[in-house]
Amino acid sequence: MKRFSVVMEIWLLVMLICAALALLSFGTIDVPTARYFWLLGRFLHPLNKPLGAPVILAIEAAISVILVLARLVRGHLSLLAETVAVACLTSICAYAVNSHVLKPLFGVPNPSAVMHGAHHAFHWLKGSAMSSFPSGHMVLAGSLAGVFMRVYRVSRWPLAALLTVAAVLLVVGDWHFVSDIIGGTFLGISAGLLAGQGWAVHKQLPGTVR
């Protein structure tokens, strides 16, 4: 119980730090950064379709179905396959909550809308799945990575590096503001770690796999 209390205190501290950084970014560097990369971002927009959320979600859904069917047929899966299935399902669920609950709640226009005159602000309860905050791509990637970070300790730094690259590309490509990235990354990794911990308890795994 004491260990759980310590973990919750650390999580709350990280949440407060991320919230402060997101608000600071929102008010100071979000729009200037988007304007700086606006022209460069035009060259990256052809990646919208192949790397878009619908494609990623379809891949994750297909992998999940294949692994569930394999489990039904074979009666068991390896730890890696189970982790992949849990990670994909967590990513899909986290993205759905973000797109249909959080984005409509905060109602922040995306960089393209802001560059064309929309006001960069929180429009409470007036958003949609196309709103900007938090970043859906970082929720997708962060929740997927969070499960592996919990189960496989060796994956933490490589996945952190990949998430950093993804975050930079999303900002440079003008898909998201910096504050969107901060919020989406925190939410995604939190969901992934929670799901990974739940799965580890269910499987009675040790703290992590090296």
Secondary structure, DSSP 4 states (H G I P E B T S, - for coil): -HHHHHHHHHHHHHHHHHHHHHHHHHHHTHHHHHHHTHHHHHHHGGGTTTTSHHHHHHHHHHHHHHHHHHHHHHS---HHHHHHHHHHHHHHHHHHHIIIIIHHHH-PPPHHHHHTT---S--TT---TT--SS-HHHHHHHHHHHHHHHHBGGGHHHHHHHHHHHHHHHHHTTSS-HHHHHHHHHHHHHHHHHHHHHHHHHHT--S-B-
